[in-house]
Amino acid sequence: MSYFSSLTSSKSSTSRLPHNTITEEDLVSATCKKTLYFQLCVSSLRSDPQSQTSDLRGLAVIALNLSIENGVKALSYINNLMSEAAYKGSQLASTDLSDCVDVYSDAIQNLQDSVQALNDMSFYTVQSFVSAAMTDSETCEDGFKEVNGFSSPLTEQSHHFSQLCSNFLAITTLLH
């Protein structure tokens, strides 16, 4: 499932990584060296076969797509947990999870809104949307921290989501 039908990769994109010194096959590694989560960046970008022939803008598109897909998977996981919590009669967990559904829905919408901003090369807007998405996942985690004796079942998913978003932001800074 791709959210980028209107977002295309341009082979003539501007970047801070000079194409004359970097071969196409190591553009992923060179790009990921500029992120906070190098291993995740390399493995996630290379999981998409298009990364082999993408320029820097194409890698940004892939990174954004991966962030959106991860947010959708996290939302699905939360909905499954809510069903289990309701089945087990855990009102407290169900309330926290319901809040997480709301904030992850907002996070996904923020990332989807950043598609057009990236297409328009409006990097400040991209940064605002993606930062808001990262804050949304943190808000979900914070809801569980407020409850004594209850730990979040979403910590791993939230952390992974934030790392993917962080990598995407780092890649977009190389575009301008």
C-alpha positions as CSV (number, residue, x, y, z in Angstrom):
1,M,0.0,0.0,0.0
2,S,1.6,3.3,-1.1
3,Y,0.5,6.8,-0.1
4,F,2.6,8.4,-2.7
5,S,0.9,8.1,-6.1
6,S,1.3,11.9,-6.5
7,L,4.9,12.0,-5.2
8,T,7.5,11.2,-7.8
9,S,11.2,10.9,-7.6
10,S,13.3,13.2,-9.6
11,K,16.8,12.1,-10.8
12,S,17.9,15.7,-10.7
13,S,17.1,16.4,-7.1
14,T,19.3,18.8,-5.2
15,S,21.1,17.3,-2.3
16,R,24.0,17.8,0.1
17,L,25.4,14.5,-1.0
18,P,27.3,15.1,-4.2
19,H,26.3,12.4,-6.8
20,N,29.6,12.6,-8.5
21,T,31.4,11.1,-5.5
22,I,28.7,8.6,-4.5
23,T,27.7,5.6,-6.6
24,E,24.0,4.7,-6.7
25,E,24.6,1.4,-4.7
26,D,26.0,3.2,-1.7
27,L,23.7,6.2,-1.6
28,V,21.6,4.4,1.0
29,S,24.6,4.0,3.3
30,A,25.9,7.5,2.7
31,T,22.4,9.0,3.4
32,C,21.9,6.9,6.5
33,K,25.2,8.0,8.0
34,K,23.4,11.4,8.4
35,T,20.7,9.9,10.5
36,L,20.5,9.0,14.2
37,Y,19.5,5.4,13.6
38,F,21.9,4.2,10.9
39,Q,21.2,0.5,11.1
40,L,17.4,1.0,11.1
41,C,17.8,3.4,8.2
42,V,19.8,1.1,6.1
43,S,17.7,-2.0,6.7
44,S,14.4,-0.2,6.3
45,L,15.4,1.7,3.1
46,R,16.9,-1.4,1.6
47,S,13.7,-3.4,2.3
48,D,12.2,-1.4,-0.6
49,P,13.7,-2.6,-3.9
50,Q,13.2,0.9,-5.3
51,S,16.0,2.2,-3.0
52,Q,18.5,0.6,-5.3
53,T,17.8,3.1,-8.1
54,S,16.5,6.0,-6.1
55,D,18.1,9.4,-5.8
56,L,18.0,11.3,-2.4
57,R,14.5,12.5,-3.0
58,G,13.4,9.0,-3.8
59,L,14.9,7.8,-0.5
60,A,13.0,10.5,1.3
61,V,9.8,9.2,-0.3
62,I,10.6,5.7,0.7
63,A,11.4,6.8,4.3
64,L,8.1,8.7,4.6
65,N,6.2,5.7,3.2
66,L,7.8,3.4,5.7
67,S,6.9,5.8,8.6
68,I,3.2,5.9,7.4
69,E,3.1,2.1,7.1
70,N,4.6,1.7,10.5
71,G,2.0,4.1,12.0
72,V,-0.8,2.2,10.3
73,K,0.6,-1.1,11.7
74,A,0.8,0.4,15.2
75,L,-2.8,1.6,15.0
76,S,-3.9,-1.8,14.0
77,Y,-2.0,-3.3,16.9
78,I,-3.6,-0.8,19.3
79,N,-7.0,-1.7,18.0
80,N,-6.3,-5.4,18.6
81,L,-5.1,-4.6,22.1
82,M,-8.3,-2.7,22.7
83,S,-10.4,-5.6,21.7
84,E,-8.4,-7.8,24.1
85,A,-8.7,-5.3,26.9
86,A,-12.5,-5.0,26.4
87,Y,-12.8,-8.8,26.4
88,K,-10.8,-9.0,29.6
89,G,-12.8,-6.2,31.2
90,S,-9.8,-3.9,31.7
91,Q,-11.4,-0.4,31.7
92,L,-8.1,1.4,32.6
93,A,-6.2,-0.2,29.7
94,S,-9.1,0.3,27.3
95,T,-9.2,4.0,28.1
96,D,-5.5,4.5,27.6
97,L,-5.6,2.5,24.4
98,S,-8.5,4.5,23.2
99,D,-6.5,7.7,23.7
100,C,-3.7,6.0,21.7
101,V,-6.0,5.3,18.8
102,D,-6.8,9.0,18.7
103,V,-3.2,10.2,18.8
104,Y,-1.9,7.6,16.3
105,S,-4.8,8.4,14.0
106,D,-3.6,12.0,14.2
107,A,0.0,10.9,13.7
108,I,-0.9,9.0,10.5
109,Q,-2.8,12.0,9.2
110,N,0.2,14.3,9.9
111,L,2.4,12.0,8.0
112,Q,-0.1,11.8,5.1
113,D,-0.3,15.6,5.1
114,S,3.5,15.7,4.8
115,V,3.3,13.9,1.4
116,Q,2.1,17.0,-0.3
117,A,4.5,19.2,1.6
118,L,7.4,17.1,0.5
119,N,6.1,17.1,-3.1
120,D,6.0,20.9,-2.9
121,M,9.5,20.9,-1.3
122,S,8.0,22.8,1.7
123,F,10.5,21.4,4.2
124,Y,9.4,23.5,7.1
125,T,5.9,22.2,6.7
126,V,7.3,18.6,6.4
127,Q,9.2,19.1,9.6
128,S,6.2,20.5,11.4
129,F,3.9,17.6,10.4
130,V,6.5,14.9,11.2
131,S,7.5,16.4,14.5
132,A,3.8,16.5,15.4
133,A,3.5,12.8,14.5
134,M,6.4,12.0,16.7
135,T,4.9,14.0,19.6
136,D,1.6,12.1,19.1
137,S,3.3,8.7,19.7
138,E,5.0,10.1,22.8
139,T,1.6,11.3,24.0
140,C,0.4,7.8,23.8
141,E,3.3,6.5,25.9
142,D,2.8,9.4,28.4
143,G,-0.8,8.3,29.0
144,F,0.4,4.9,30.3
145,K,3.2,6.5,32.5
146,E,0.5,8.5,34.4
147,V,-1.0,5.3,35.7
148,N,0.9,3.8,38.6
149,G,1.6,0.1,38.2
150,F,0.7,-0.1,34.6
151,S,3.3,-0.2,31.8
152,S,2.6,0.6,28.2
153,P,2.2,-2.4,25.9
154,L,3.2,0.0,23.0
155,T,6.7,1.1,24.0
156,E,8.5,-0.9,21.3
157,Q,6.1,0.2,18.6
158,S,6.2,3.8,19.6
159,H,10.0,3.8,19.8
160,H,10.3,2.2,16.3
161,F,7.8,4.7,14.9
162,S,9.7,7.7,16.3
163,Q,13.0,6.3,15.0
164,L,11.6,5.9,11.5
165,C,10.2,9.4,11.6
166,S,13.5,10.8,12.8
167,N,15.3,9.1,10.0
168,F,12.9,10.6,7.5
169,L,13.4,14.1,8.9
170,A,17.2,13.7,8.7
171,I,16.9,12.6,5.1
172,T,14.7,15.6,4.2
173,T,17.3,18.0,5.7
174,L,19.7,16.7,3.1
175,L,17.3,17.8,0.3
176,H,17.5,21.5,1.1
